[in-house]
């Protein structure tokens, strides 16, 4: 027996349009706010501090930075600490062979800017093989 004959049974529908709109807005937000930044221009292979350095076939170029931030390329002091001077000195030492290994030896109390400048100069002249020298712990 039907007590309410005037009432119809409506089917329940779920409207997915607002849900899809929200998903697309989130997708657009994450695509716009995400930055794809290439942080490193040099391939840096950091040696283990307790491991011994492997023998290289070629003699690497050794760039030493003392505690005051002065540069020495193969034990010869660079005239000053500007980026252009360091690039010119590295380019003179390297020549056309940019496949040479560059070993960066920095004092423990060297200013960070000096190390970054050395890595930047190496990258700008095309040196891609960089190793950072360490010593074994006692």
C-alpha positions as CSV (number, residue, x, y, z in Angstrom):
1,X,0.0,0.0,0.0
2,X,1.4,3.3,-1.0
3,X,0.7,6.1,1.5
4,X,2.2,8.9,-0.6
5,X,1.1,8.4,-4.2
6,X,2.1,12.0,-5.3
7,X,5.8,11.6,-4.4
8,X,8.2,10.3,-7.1
9,X,11.3,8.4,-6.5
10,X,14.2,10.4,-7.9
11,X,17.5,8.7,-8.7
12,X,20.4,10.1,-6.7
13,X,23.2,11.5,-9.0
14,X,26.7,12.5,-8.1
15,X,27.9,15.5,-10.0
16,X,31.6,15.0,-10.8
17,X,32.2,18.3,-12.5
18,X,33.2,20.2,-9.3
19,X,35.6,17.4,-8.3
20,X,37.2,17.4,-11.8
21,X,37.6,21.2,-11.6
22,X,39.3,21.0,-8.3
23,X,41.7,18.3,-9.5
24,X,42.6,20.4,-12.6
25,X,43.2,23.5,-10.5
26,X,45.5,21.6,-8.2
27,X,47.3,20.1,-11.2
28,X,47.8,23.6,-12.7
29,X,48.9,25.0,-9.3
30,X,51.6,22.4,-8.9
31,X,52.8,22.7,-12.5
32,X,53.2,26.4,-12.2
33,X,54.7,26.5,-8.7
34,X,57.3,23.7,-9.3
35,X,60.7,24.9,-10.5
36,X,63.0,22.7,-12.5
37,X,66.4,24.0,-11.8
38,X,69.7,22.5,-12.8
39,X,71.8,23.1,-9.7
40,X,75.2,21.6,-10.6
41,X,77.1,22.4,-13.8
42,X,80.0,20.2,-12.9
43,X,80.1,16.5,-12.4
44,X,81.6,16.2,-9.0
45,X,82.8,12.9,-7.7
46,X,83.5,13.2,-4.0
47,X,86.0,10.6,-2.7
48,X,85.4,8.7,0.5
49,X,87.6,10.2,3.2
50,X,88.8,6.8,4.4
51,X,89.4,5.4,0.9
52,X,92.7,5.9,-1.0
53,X,92.8,7.8,-4.2
54,X,92.8,5.6,-7.3
55,X,95.8,5.9,-9.7
56,X,95.0,8.0,-12.7
57,X,96.6,7.5,-16.1
58,X,97.1,11.2,-16.7
59,X,98.5,13.6,-14.1
60,X,95.7,15.6,-12.8
61,X,95.7,19.4,-12.4
62,X,95.8,20.2,-8.7
63,X,94.1,23.4,-7.6
64,X,95.0,24.2,-4.0
65,X,93.2,26.9,-2.0
66,X,94.9,28.0,1.3
67,X,93.1,29.2,4.4
68,X,93.2,32.8,3.2
69,X,91.5,32.0,-0.1
70,X,94.7,32.2,-2.3
71,X,94.8,29.9,-5.3
72,X,97.7,27.7,-6.4
73,X,97.7,25.7,-9.6
74,X,100.2,22.8,-9.5
75,X,102.0,24.6,-6.6
76,X,102.3,27.9,-8.6
77,X,100.4,30.8,-7.0
78,X,97.8,32.6,-9.1
79,X,98.3,36.4,-9.3
80,X,95.0,37.3,-7.6
81,X,91.7,35.7,-6.6
82,X,89.4,37.1,-9.2
83,X,87.3,34.8,-11.4
84,X,88.7,36.0,-14.7
85,X,92.3,35.5,-13.5
86,X,91.6,32.1,-12.2
87,X,89.9,31.1,-15.5
88,X,92.9,32.4,-17.5
89,X,95.3,30.5,-15.3
90,X,93.3,27.3,-15.6
91,X,92.9,27.7,-19.3
92,X,96.6,28.2,-19.7
93,X,97.3,25.0,-17.7
94,X,94.7,22.9,-19.4
95,X,95.1,24.1,-23.0
96,X,92.6,22.3,-25.3
97,X,92.3,19.2,-23.2
98,X,89.1,19.7,-21.2
99,X,88.9,16.1,-20.3
100,X,91.7,16.4,-17.7
101,X,91.0,15.7,-14.1
102,X,90.9,18.7,-11.7
103,X,91.7,17.9,-8.1
104,X,90.5,20.6,-5.7
105,X,92.4,20.7,-2.5
106,X,91.0,23.3,-0.1
107,X,92.1,24.0,3.4
108,X,89.4,23.2,6.1
109,X,89.1,26.9,7.0
110,X,89.0,28.2,3.4
111,X,86.1,30.6,2.7
112,X,83.3,28.9,1.0
113,X,83.2,31.6,-1.7
114,X,86.8,30.7,-2.8
115,X,85.8,27.0,-3.4
116,X,82.6,28.0,-5.3
117,X,84.7,30.5,-7.4
118,X,87.1,27.7,-8.3
119,X,84.4,25.3,-9.3
120,X,82.7,28.1,-11.3
121,X,85.9,28.9,-13.2
122,X,86.4,25.2,-13.9
123,X,82.9,24.9,-15.3
124,X,83.3,28.0,-17.4
125,X,86.4,26.7,-19.2
126,X,84.8,23.3,-19.8
127,X,86.4,21.1,-17.1
128,X,83.8,18.5,-16.2
129,X,86.0,16.0,-14.2
130,X,86.4,17.4,-10.7
131,X,87.5,15.6,-7.6
132,X,87.7,17.1,-4.1
133,X,90.7,15.9,-2.1
134,X,90.3,14.7,1.5
135,X,92.6,13.1,4.0
136,X,92.1,10.0,6.0
137,X,90.9,10.4,9.5
138,X,93.6,9.7,12.2
